Amino acid sequence: MHLDYFSSFCLVVKKKSITKAAAELHISQPALSLQINSLEARFGAKLLERTNKGVELTPAGEVLYNHCQRLSTIMEAIKRDMDSLHPGRGKALNMAATFTLGSYVVPVIVFSLRQDYPYQNVELSIEDASEIVGGLLDRTIDIGMVAGPLDSTDARRLEENKVSQREIGSNEVVAVAVPGSRWTLNRLNLSRSIAPLLLPAPGCGVRNAIQAALKSNGIDMKKLNQVAAFENSMAIITATLTGRGVGLVPRIAAARKLETGALQEIPMSVEIPLPFNLLCSSKQAEEFVPKIMEYCHSMAH
């Protein structure tokens, strides 16, 4: 006898309809009817009567329904007490990451966390840096991972709201193009190059990293020959493979295409570091920081 049958029975009573209860449970009506039939066979009594107003309890059904109510309370107490043995088990750990980290780094971290903390549910979303900062501030996000430097205003707001900030690693932005194209013949001098550039869109952490590196080298980003801007590195790589320009992307995103020879790296006049930032908004999240940093360190070596 499955305990779920009792909760299904209670829902039928509440909805006064097997059809409506089945729809809410996302099972077929015949499957739910079999559950009710199983209960009736187990207790040797008819539990429900079909009327013009829907299903109604029989006297035996009234007895079972009253016990099911108490059973539900007991099951909730059991779950609460079991959850207390495993901190964090009852609440999902909400993680959010920008595209680069969310696509190439964080999925491995999520699976590693699930291995080390089997009772901890982890949910991951891919969002831009501004959305992650907003979620951390209103506490709908526990852990944020952002590639690229944080906006000074955002960094100050996070500090004021007691959201911890750590740099947990770094990558670099590289210039790539189709092998044999004329853009691969010479070093890319960003201060005066006329190469058509495919860049991250404004507001993207990778673009912030590019802008910061150019500014520190006295280069105005507005003077670059930008022909298109894209929301993520994958789109930039896809566009670059058409041979119509030079893409600026994180090395971690271009690694596979560089290994296979589909793309070629072009030396640049400016180094563009890409820091990886770990942001935590809750005490629950802080418990996982050492492990996350350990995973990031192991992936870098």
C-alpha positions, 0 to 999 in steps of 0.5 A: 500500500503506497502512502501516496494513495492516501493523499490522492484520496484526500485530494479527491475528497477536497476536489469532489471529483476524480477527474479534477484530482487526477488533473492536479496530480498529473495522472490519468483518471483510470490510474487514480480510480485504481488507487481508490479501488485499491484502498477500498479493497484493502479496507473492505468498504466502499469509500466514495459515492458518485452523485450529481454534485460529484463524489461524496464520502460514505461512512467508511470514507469519513473514517478513513478521511479523518485518519488521513488528515492525522496521517498527513500531519504525522508525515509532515512532522517526520519530514521536518524532523528528518530535514533537521538532521541535514542542514539545508535539506528542506530549502533549495540552494538557488545558484545563478551564473552569467553565461560563461560560468553557467555554461562551462564551469558551474554545471560541474560544480552543481553535480559535485555539490550533489555528490558531496551533499546528497540531501541538498537540492541545488537549482541553477539559472543563467542570468546576466550580471545585473539580474544576479545582483538584483537577486542577491540583494532581494535574497531570491539568489543564494549564490551568484557567480559572475565572470568579469569585473563587478560594476563599482555601484553594484559592488558597493550595494552588495557590500552595504547589504552584506553580500560577500564577494570573493574572486575565485579564479580567472580566465582571459579574453582572446581574439579568434578568427577562421584559420587562413583569414587575413585577420590572422596574419598580423598581431591585433593592435586594438588601438588602431585595428580596422578588423571587424570585431564581434563583441559581447553586448553591453552589460555583459561581464565579458564586455565589462572586462574588455572595456576595463582592460582597454581603459587601463591601456588608454584605448577608447572602446567606442573607436573599435570597429565593432560590426556586431554585438551578441548576448553570449560567447556561443553566439560570437563563436558561431558568427566568427565561424562564418569568416566575417570578423574577429571574435573576442571571447573567453578562452574557456569558451573557445577552447574546443574550437581552438583545439580542433583547429576550427578557430585560430587565436590572434595575438593581441596588443592588450591582455584582457583578464577575466576574473570569476567572482563568487557572491553569497547572500545567505549563511546557508550559502556560506557553508558551501563556499569552501567546497565551491572554491575547492572545485574551482581550484581543481578544475584550474589544475 
